């Protein structure tokens, strides 16, 4: 599992765009997918980190 954090959503989107434009990454990802055992899958999910502070009672 890989977890990456970014300063904000703009930085995240900028980075993902750059990654998706790299021919070598695209080729390596395709090779990786071809090795996956059937029934397993790769998933990518985006999460937003939030600071939540409990209210004082």
Backbone bond lengths (Angstrom), bond angles and torsions (degrees), N, CA, C in turn:
res aa  C-N    CA-C-N  psi(-1)  N-CA   C-N-CA  omega(-1)  CA-C   N-CA-C  phi
1 X - - - 1.433 - - 1.523 107.79 -
2 X 1.302 115.13 142.77 1.461 120.68 177.66 1.522 107.78 -125.65
3 X 1.318 115.48 133.00 1.459 120.91 177.08 1.517 107.67 -124.54
4 X 1.314 115.83 124.43 1.466 121.20 178.39 1.516 108.77 -119.73
5 X 1.310 115.85 143.43 1.460 119.78 176.48 1.522 109.37 -119.23
6 X 1.295 114.97 149.34 1.454 122.22 -178.68 1.529 108.81 -132.95
7 X 1.319 115.29 155.12 1.470 119.85 -178.00 1.518 112.69 -60.77
8 X 1.332 116.42 -37.83 1.452 120.46 -179.46 1.519 109.71 -160.46
9 X 1.305 116.52 177.50 1.457 121.16 -176.17 1.532 111.85 -67.22
10 X 1.319 117.17 -33.28 1.464 121.24 178.55 1.527 109.87 -62.55
11 X 1.326 117.64 -45.92 1.466 121.95 178.15 1.525 110.82 -63.06
12 X 1.310 116.67 -40.33 1.464 120.70 178.27 1.531 110.38 -60.27
13 X 1.318 116.59 -51.35 1.461 120.82 -178.28 1.528 111.82 -62.54
14 X 1.319 116.69 -37.78 1.467 121.40 177.83 1.532 109.94 -62.39
15 X 1.310 116.71 -44.87 1.465 121.82 -179.57 1.519 111.75 -65.82
16 X 1.313 117.26 -44.58 1.465 121.25 179.83 1.527 110.13 -61.72
17 X 1.319 117.29 -40.52 1.464 121.01 177.80 1.520 110.64 -60.68
18 X 1.331 116.99 -45.30 1.464 120.58 178.85 1.531 111.58 -62.66
19 X 1.310 116.78 -42.54 1.464 121.26 179.52 1.525 110.51 -62.35
20 X 1.323 116.53 -44.77 1.458 120.80 -176.52 1.529 113.13 -70.20
21 X 1.318 117.90 -11.40 1.461 121.80 178.63 1.528 112.43 -93.59
22 X 1.323 117.96 -10.35 1.466 122.17 -177.02 1.528 110.64 -81.01
23 X 1.336 116.45 114.29 1.462 121.80 -178.40 1.529 112.33 -58.62
24 X 1.325 117.64 -40.84 1.463 120.04 -178.65 1.520 111.20 -65.25
25 X 1.320 117.42 -39.96 1.472 120.55 178.39 1.523 109.86 -65.05
26 X 1.322 117.16 -41.32 1.462 121.10 178.73 1.530 109.88 -61.53
27 X 1.332 117.03 -44.86 1.461 121.73 179.85 1.532 111.18 -63.76
28 X 1.328 116.42 -46.59 1.463 120.33 -179.26 1.529 111.71 -64.60
29 X 1.310 116.84 -37.92 1.467 121.15 178.86 1.533 110.01 -64.62
30 X 1.335 116.65 -41.55 1.467 120.46 178.04 1.529 110.63 -63.44
31 X 1.320 117.07 -41.22 1.468 120.84 177.31 1.530 110.33 -63.26
32 X 1.321 116.22 -43.48 1.460 121.34 179.23 1.521 110.48 -59.88
33 X 1.332 117.04 -45.90 1.462 120.80 -179.83 1.523 111.59 -61.08
34 X 1.334 117.48 -33.60 1.461 120.31 -178.69 1.532 111.80 -69.27
35 X 1.321 117.77 -18.73 1.458 121.95 -178.87 1.520 113.89 -91.50
36 X 1.306 116.93 -9.33 1.471 120.75 -176.41 1.518 110.10 -69.53
37 X 1.317 115.26 134.31 1.458 122.09 177.59 1.525 107.79 -69.20
38 X 1.315 116.93 138.34 1.465 119.89 -179.02 1.524 110.20 -55.94
39 X 1.306 115.10 145.72 1.453 120.67 -178.02 1.516 112.42 96.13
40 X 1.322 116.21 -20.69 1.462 119.41 176.95 1.519 108.03 -100.26
41 X 1.271 116.28 155.46 1.451 119.22 178.35 1.523 110.82 -144.71
42 X 1.288 114.85 163.03 1.454 122.00 176.17 1.519 106.61 -101.08
43 X 1.288 116.63 136.05 1.461 118.50 175.43 1.519 109.04 -134.04
44 X 1.302 114.21 146.58 1.452 121.02 176.87 1.517 107.26 -124.32
45 X 1.291 115.96 127.67 1.450 119.84 -179.11 1.508 109.23 -128.24
46 X 1.302 115.19 145.57 1.453 121.63 178.81 1.526 108.56 -107.65
47 X 1.291 114.98 132.15 1.450 120.89 178.96 1.520 108.78 -126.68
48 X 1.293 115.31 148.69 1.460 120.56 176.19 1.519 107.60 -106.88
49 X 1.323 115.30 123.14 1.459 120.28 178.12 1.521 108.28 -80.51
50 X 1.304 116.51 133.30 1.448 120.66 -179.69 1.514 109.83 -128.08
51 X 1.300 115.62 141.48 1.454 121.27 172.39 1.518 107.78 -90.68
52 X 1.304 116.11 119.27 1.451 120.44 -179.83 1.520 107.26 -122.40
53 X 1.311 115.26 119.75 1.468 120.13 179.00 1.515 108.96 -107.22
54 X 1.308 115.27 133.74 1.461 120.23 178.75 1.526 109.34 -69.63
55 X 1.296 114.86 137.43 1.473 120.16 179.08 1.523 108.53 -72.66
56 X 1.318 116.00 139.25 1.467 120.58 177.73 1.515 109.16 -73.39
57 X 1.317 114.48 137.31 1.484 119.58 179.11 1.485 111.47 -95.19
